Amino acid sequence: MNARAVLAAAAARLRAAGVPDAAGDARRLMAHALGCGPERLLMVLSEPLTRDAAARFETAVAARAARCPVAQIVGARDFFGRRFRVNADVLDPRPETETLVQAALDQPFETVIDLGTGSGAVLVSLLAERPEAQGIGTDLSEPALAVARANAAALGVADRARFVRADWYRGLAARADVIVSNPPYIAAAAIAALDPEPRDHEPRMALTDGGDGLGAYRAIVAGARAHLAEGGALMVEVGPTQAEAVAGLMRAAGLEGIALHRDLDGRARVVAACAP
């Protein structure tokens, strides 16, 4: 069979498995199996598949039919114009999180702390965009920190990034011009209703605080003033219904200039505030 026929059969298989963008995912997996960029796929679809490529594609399609995220299958995700390593130890960086990166880049900063850094996508993106800046990424997961360190090295910012195992600010003496975080914000009661990709394949501790979904924000906001430079900014990604509650936490903690930043769908995605 040529690659085009195999691709069509795989798309039908993924649709039957309930995969939302079956055709698009099949194309991405075929490009991965062939070792080519997605933009070159049309040029090679009329050619026969080699045995090795067919085996790689079958393994990838089987994993996707089991609802493993595409990023975990191919081992990478494009985020803010760069390619990041991704595996089952970290959240798959979502496009909406680019709102957090852009909001931080709209601020002047030389130092940044990324709480719950995961793959390091947010911190590494900020440092790559600001060559004079330095930053710290914290996470409770050592495997996640290993992924973050690898991404920092691959994207040329390892000499300006430090990654430490920490429970939010615990053991962290540093202050920064900007603190950013995309913390676990899904309420424990809502986990069962998630799509299979995050629910079954992404680290649970990165999805939920095990409570009402606001626990991480309480800890982050409570420690913010002790770790922000004078006039520094705290910026956190929030779930679709959490912006007002998180803004209230910031207000109660004495933070000022509270602002909401919306994603491309118009949803309040980032809540920001400044230290006095």
Residue pairs with C-beta under 8 A, 6 or more apart in sequence:
1 48
1 49
2 45
2 46
2 47
2 48
2 49
3 30
3 34
3 44
3 45
3 46
3 47
3 48
3 49
3 53
4 45
4 46
6 30
6 49
6 54
6 57
7 26
7 27
7 30
7 45
10 26
10 29
10 30
10 57
10 61
11 22
11 23
11 26
12 22
13 61
13 65
14 22
14 25
14 26
14 61
14 64
14 65
15 22
15 23
17 64
17 65
17 66
17 67
18 67
19 25
19 64
19 65
19 67
25 64
25 70
26 61
27 38
27 41
28 38
28 70
28 74
29 57
29 60
29 61
29 64
29 70
29 73
29 74
30 41
30 45
30 57
31 37
31 38
31 40
31 41
32 56
32 60
32 73
32 74
33 53
33 54
33 56
33 57
33 60
34 41
34 44
34 53
35 53
36 44
49 57
60 73
60 74
63 72
63 73
64 70
64 73
67 195
67 196
67 197
67 200
67 201
68 197
68 201
69 92
69 197
69 198
69 201
69 202
71 77
71 86
71 92
71 93
72 86
72 87
72 88
72 92
72 201
75 85
75 86
75 87
76 83
76 84
76 85
76 86
77 83
77 84
77 86
77 92
77 93
77 119
77 121
78 84
79 93
79 95
79 97
79 98
79 121
79 125
80 98
80 101
80 121
80 125
80 129
82 124
82 125
82 128
82 155
84 93
84 119
84 120
84 121
84 124
84 151
84 155
85 119
85 147
85 150
85 151
85 154
86 92
86 93
86 119
86 147
87 147
88 201
88 202
88 203
89 141
89 143
89 144
89 146
89 147
89 203
90 118
90 119
90 141
90 143
90 144
90 147
90 148
90 202
90 203
90 206
91 118
91 119
91 182
91 198
91 202
91 203
91 206
91 207
92 197
92 198
92 202
93 118
93 119
93 121
93 122
95 264
96 237
96 263
96 264
96 265
96 267
96 269
97 121
97 122
97 182
97 237
99 237
99 261
99 262
99 263
99 264
99 269
99 270
100 122
100 180
100 182
100 235
100 236
100 237
100 261
100 269
100 270
101 122
101 125
101 126
101 129
102 261
103 235
103 261
103 270
103 272
104 112
104 122
104 126
104 178
104 180
104 233
104 235
105 126
105 129
105 130
107 177
107 178
107 233
108 177
109 130
109 133
109 176
109 177
109 178
109 232
109 233
110 130
110 132
110 133
110 134
110 177
111 133
111 134
111 135
111 174
111 175
111 176
111 177
111 178
111 229
112 123
112 126
112 127
112 133
112 134
112 135
112 136
112 176
112 177
112 178
112 179
112 180
113 135
113 136
113 137
113 138
113 172
113 174
113 176
113 178
113 179
113 180
113 227
114 120
114 122
114 123
114 126
114 135
114 136
114 137
114 138
114 179
114 180
114 181
115 138
115 168
115 169
115 179
115 180
115 181
115 183
115 220
116 138
116 139
116 140
116 168
116 181
116 182
116 183
116 184
116 206
116 216
117 123
117 137
117 138
117 139
117 144
117 145
117 148
117 163
118 139
118 144
118 147
118 148
118 182
118 206
119 144
119 147
119 148
119 151
120 137
120 147
120 148
120 149
120 151
120 152
120 161
120 163
121 151
122 180
122 182
123 135
123 136
123 137
123 148
123 152
123 161
123 180
124 148
124 151
124 152
124 155
124 157
124 161
126 133
126 135
126 178
126 180
127 133
127 134
127 135
127 152
127 157
127 160
127 161
128 155
128 156
128 157
133 160
134 160
134 161
134 162
135 160
135 161
135 162
135 176
136 161
136 162
136 163
136 164
136 172
136 174
136 176
137 145
137 148
137 161
137 162
137 163
137 164
138 163
138 164
138 165
138 166
138 168
138 169
138 172
139 145
139 148
139 163
139 165
139 166
140 165
140 166
140 167
140 205
141 165
141 203
141 205
141 206
142 165
144 203
144 206
145 163
145 164
145 165
148 161
148 163
149 158
149 161
149 163
152 158
152 161
152 163
164 171
164 172
166 172
168 216
168 219
168 220
168 223
169 219
169 223
169 226
169 227
172 227
174 227
175 227
175 228
175 229
175 232
176 227
176 228
176 229
176 232
177 228
177 229
177 232
177 233
178 232
178 233
178 234
178 235
179 220
179 224
179 227
179 228
179 232
179 233
179 234
179 235
180 235
180 236
181 216
181 220
181 235
181 236
181 237
182 236
182 237
183 209
183 216
183 217
183 220
183 236
183 237
184 205
184 206
184 207
184 208
184 209
184 213
184 216
185 208
185 209
185 213
185 214
185 216
185 217
185 237
185 238
185 239
185 242
186 194
186 207
186 208
186 213
186 239
187 208
187 211
187 212
187 213
188 208
188 209
188 210
188 211
188 212
188 213
190 208
190 213
191 199
191 204
191 207
191 208
192 199
194 207
198 207
199 207
209 215
209 216
213 239
213 242
214 242
214 245
214 246
214 249
217 236
217 238
217 242
217 245
217 246
217 249
218 249
220 234
220 236
221 234
221 246
221 249
221 250
221 253
221 255
222 253
224 234
224 250
224 253
224 255
224 273
224 275
225 253
225 254
225 255
225 275
225 276
228 234
228 275
229 275
230 275
230 276
231 274
231 275
231 276
232 274
232 275
233 272
233 273
233 274
233 275
234 250
234 255
234 272
234 273
234 274
234 275
235 261
235 270
235 271
235 272
236 246
236 270
236 271
236 272
237 269
237 270
238 246
238 268
238 269
238 270
238 271
240 267
240 268
243 260
243 268
243 271
246 271
247 258
247 260
247 271
247 273
250 258
250 271
250 273
251 258
251 273
254 276
255 273
255 274
255 275
255 276
256 273
256 274
256 275
256 276
257 272
257 273
257 274
258 271
258 272
258 273
259 271
259 272
259 273
260 268
260 270
260 271
260 272
261 268
261 269
261 270
261 271
261 272
262 268
262 269
263 269
